[in-house]
Amino acid sequence: MFGVFETHTLRKLSFLVFLLCILISLKNHNAETKNSLQTARLPPPDSSSIFSRRLSLSAKFGDSRSLEYDFYRNSCPPAEQIIRTMIQRLYEVRPNVAPALLRLVFHDCFIEGCDASVLLDAVNGIRSEKDSPPNETLKGFDIIDSIKAELEAACPGIVSCADILVLAAREVVVLAGGPFYPLDTGRRDSSRAFADAATYGIPSPDEELRTTLASFASRGFNEKETVSLLGAHSIGVVHCKFFLDRLYNFHGTNRPDPSLDSGFLELMRSRCNNSHRTAPPESPISFNIPPPFSFDGLPLPSFNSSLPSSPEEPGMVMDYDGLRSNFGTLYYRSLLQGRGILYADQQLMAKEGTESWVRAYASENTLFRRDFAITMMKLSNLQVLTAPLGIVRLNCSKVG
């Protein structure tokens, strides 16, 4: 009797196990089908993975999920081509416009996000970000204003100053030999400036590494992204006053910075002597800009008020092997040799984590170009305003 009972029980258990196996199999099949359908809806990843990364980046930072690729395709189809053409024509005459716009977009996005607040003039007692010490010699405002005027003529009240700035910066990166990176658009402009935040929030060129990393981390950038973003220092001119102490009186020792290569120290001293110590305060990066030119027959205002026609103060050219000489590679190789011009740059060699990325980018330019592109996409998406927030300014320097 007990044997019959045990046999009956075992049959029931076997049947239950069989049913359970079927249910698990069906569940796995459904999950695989769902994943396949989701994968099929996504565009194939680009070989450099930049386009596929755009999808995940857009979901992570600020309100960038509301941005769209080719946002102006219906409202202003020629928008991006107008920006590209004007930047290309300007660059042909004076390539040093590239670091000017790169620095301008960084100073905008790093303070309260990419909202074109850095472009606003002071009004009615309200301070402008332009007047904060780190921004006093920012250049390129007239360039953005001229592009905006052309876009207003083509599509009134449609294209934001914030989008113009990030797209113009992307174009000069490409022209300077850097990588192309896709950008979503649809940003809106801020109706206010953040002068106090700009005064204290922009990283200094002579900071210790821990301070630099903390500053970038507060904006969501990790060590790798910080190292890759600083690769933008591949272009431009650094004025002597911003590294003079490294040459003659490092940290009050009356001796040069011991991390500097001795040969490079002599080269820097040949360009910069102690007489440059008393020069007036200015930005680390200097830029040249051409005289007025025209776009499709329309005269553009002079850029000379925004960018000096020639550097008046001695300094060191960041890309001293020539323009477009492996954008990024020279910068990182210089750091390996103790030839970083700015102290904050050379400090990337002071920590194992950042040093490893310097070595990686110095030896593999393709890796740097990919990471720099992805990081510039991330920078361009920081805390963006999208409708219904923000406005579209008709004049980039004014709210009204």
FENHUDA-V513272 format. One record per backbone hydrogen bond with DSSP energy under -0.5 kcal/mol. NH is the residue of the N-H (numbers start at 0). CO is the residue of the C=O. If there is no record, write none. Layout:
# FENHUDA-V513272
nh: [NH/NH]
co: [CO/CO]
This chain:
# FENHUDA-V513272
nh: [4/5/6/7/8/9/10/11/12/13/14/15/16/17/18/19/20/21/22/23/24/25/26/27/28/29/30/31/32/33/34/35/36/37/38/39/40/41/41/48/52/53/54/54/55/56/57/58/58/59/60/62/63/65/66/67/69/70/72/75/78/81/82/83/84/85/86/87/88/89/90/91/92/92/93/96/97/99/100/101/102/103/104/105/106/107/108/109/110/111/112/113/114/118/119/120/122/125/126/129/130/131/134/135/135/137/143/144/145/146/147/148/149/150/151/152/153/154/157/158/163/164/165/166/167/168/169/170/171/172/173/174/175/176/177/184/187/188/189/197/198/199/200/201/206/211/212/213/214/215/216/217/218/219/220/225/226/227/228/229/230/231/232/233/234/236/237/238/238/239/241/242/243/245/246/246/247/248/249/251/252/256/259/260/264/265/266/267/268/269/270/270/271/275/276/277/278/285/288/294/297/298/299/305/306/315/317/318/319/319/321/323/324/325/328/329/329/331/332/333/334/335/336/337/338/343/345/346/347/348/349/350/354/355/356/357/358/359/360/361/362/363/367/368/369/370/371/372/373/374/375/376/377/378/379/380/380/381/383/384/388/390/392/394/397]
co: [0/1/2/3/4/5/6/7/8/9/10/11/12/13/14/15/16/17/18/19/20/21/22/23/24/25/26/27/28/29/30/31/32/33/34/35/36/37/38/45/48/49/50/51/51/52/53/54/55/56/56/383/60/62/63/184/182/67/69/71/75/77/78/79/80/81/82/83/84/85/86/87/88/89/89/93/94/95/96/97/98/99/100/101/102/103/104/105/107/109/108/381/112/115/116/396/125/122/124/119/127/128/131/131/132/134/139/140/141/142/143/144/145/146/147/148/149/150/154/154/159/160/161/162/163/164/165/166/167/168/169/170/171/173/172/67/384/390/114/193/194/195/196/197/203/207/208/209/210/211/212/213/215/216/215/221/222/223/224/225/227/228/229/230/231/285/315/236/283/313/238/239/239/242/242/243/243/244/254/248/249/245/256/337/260/261/262/263/264/265/266/267/267/272/273/274/275/236/307/297/294/296/292/302/302/237/235/235/316/317/318/175/321/323/325/324/325/327/328/329/330/331/332/334/333/204/341/342/344/345/346/347/350/351/352/353/354/355/356/357/358/359/363/364/365/366/367/368/369/370/371/372/373/374/375/376/377/378/380/187/385/188/390/397/394]
